[in-house]
């Protein structure tokens, strides 16, 4: 009887562990897949996804890294227009997109190259609301965001009819473990429910 009880406990435990390991491997592949294809300047528009703005309207480290990647890409590809996308969170004093625009202006990017989308509160809204600001015929864009965030952004862009290439911003080491774990859960949610 004891042996039977042990198997009753052991089998579900093995199923859970192997299922968890399988999901970890799948989401690891997705995170890696997000890094391709790398942007080459062939898209006329790049969507820059927002991140937290700290007190004093200072970009968080994640947002700063995204803006640095955007600036480098914009300098290298002066024909590309930039959609800075991000609304105001409950603990922010200003829309993320305004802080992003100001950073780019202060670093020499011409105002006519910058389109501001300041209503969004999620990655899906970043893309959907940005799409509404672009000409209808645009069917391919560049996405600029943190490296761990790219695959989900690409999945969501595909759902609204966009092909994409990417610019990967570095993820700050201090938050890397936390945001990658959270992103794995978000990837599974997006895969299942579509947003």
N, C-alpha and C positions, 0 to 999 in steps of 0.2 A: 504493500500500500504506500509506504514511504517513497519508494522508487517512482511509482505512478504520480504522486503529488509533486515530486521534484521535476518531472517532465512537464507537468501542467504549468509550472512556473517558468521553467527553462525555455520552452518552445516560444511562448509569446515574447520573452525577453530577447531571444535570438532574432525573432522577426523584427522587433523594434530596433535593435542595434544594427542589423544588416540594412534595414530600410533607411535609417539615419545616415549610415555610411554611404549608401547609394545616392541619397539626396545631396550629401556633401560633395561627392564626386561630380554629380551632374551640375550643381551650381558653380563648382570650381571651373569646370569647362566653360560654362556660360560667361563667367567673369573674364576668363582669358579671351574668349571669342569677341568680347566687347571691344577689344583693342584694335580690331581690323574692320574694314579697310581704313588705313591711315589717310587723312585728308591731304590732297595735293593741289588745292586751289581751284579745282574744276567746278565746284559749286559756287554760285553767285552769293549765296547767303549762308551765314553761320549762326546757329542758335547757341547762345551762351546761357547755361542753366545756373540759376541763382543758388545761393547758400546763405547761411546765417550772417546777419549783420549785428555787430556788438554795439554796446552803448557808445555814444559819441559818433555814431554812423561810420564805424570802422569795420572793414571786411574781416570776417573770421579768417583763420588760417586757410581753411578749405576754399573759401571764396577768393582769398588773395591768390592762391595757387591757380585757381581757374582763370582769374584775370591776367596773371602773368603768362599763362599758356595762350590766352586770347590775344594779348598784346604781341607776343612773338609771332603768332600766326598772321595777325593783321599787318604787321610790318613786312612780313615775307610775301604777303598776298594783298597788295594795296587795292585791288579791284573788288575784294570781298566786302559785302555789307554785313554788319553785326547786329543781330537781334539780342539785346540783353533782356533776360526774362526772369522775373521774380517779384512777387507782391510783398506786402508788409505782414510779417508774422505778428502774433499777439504780444510778443516780447521784443519787438523791434520798433524803433522810432520813425523809420522811414522805409520806403519800398526798396527792396534789394536792387531792383533794376536802376534806380536813381543813383545809388552808390556805385554800381557797376559803370554806368555812363560817366559819372564824374571821374572815376579812376582812369578810364580810357581817354577822356578829354585832357586830363592833367598830364597824360603820358603821350600826347601828340597825335591822337587819332582824331581825324576831322569829324565834326558833329554830323555832317551829312551822311557819314557812313554808319551812323548808329541809329537803330530803331528800338524804341523802348516799349516793352510789354510789362506792365506793372500790376496786373490783376491776379496772376496765378498763385496758387498755394500748394501745388503738387507738380510732380514731373509731367504727368499727363496734361495738366492745364498749361504748364510751360510751353509744351509743344502745340497743343490745340489753339491756345490764344495767340501764339506766335504765328501760326499758320494763317489766322484771320487777318494778320497785318501784311501778308505777302501777296504778290500777284497770284491769281488762280492757277496759272500755268506752271508754277514752281512745283516740281515733283521730286526734287532731290536737294538735300541740305547737308551741311556739316554740323555735327553736334560737338560742342566743347563742354566738357564736364570732368569731374574726377574719374580717374581710371576705373575704380570699382563700380561706378554708376552707369557706365556706357552701354552695357548690354541691355539693361532694362529700358534706358532711353531709346535705344535702337528698336526694341520690341514695340514700344509705344508709338514711335514715329511710323513704323510699318503699318500699324493699325489705322493711322490717319492718312495713309497713302503716300508716305515719303520713303524714298531710298535715302540712305545716309552713308557718309563717311565720317571719320571721327578725329578729334584732337584730344588726347588724354592728358589731363592735368594730374600732377602728383597728389597723392593722398598724404596728409600730415601724419607722421609716425605716431603722434600722441593719441590719435583717434582711430588709427587704421584697424585695429582688431575689432573695436566696437562697430564701426560703420560697415565693415565687410560682413560681419555676422548679421547685422540688421538687413543689409542688402540681400543676403541669401534668402531671408524670409520674404522680403519684398519681391524678389524674383519669382518665387514660388506662387505668391499671391497674384502677381501680374499674369503668370502663365495660366493660372486657374480661372481668374475672374476677368482678366483682360485690361485692368487698369492699375 
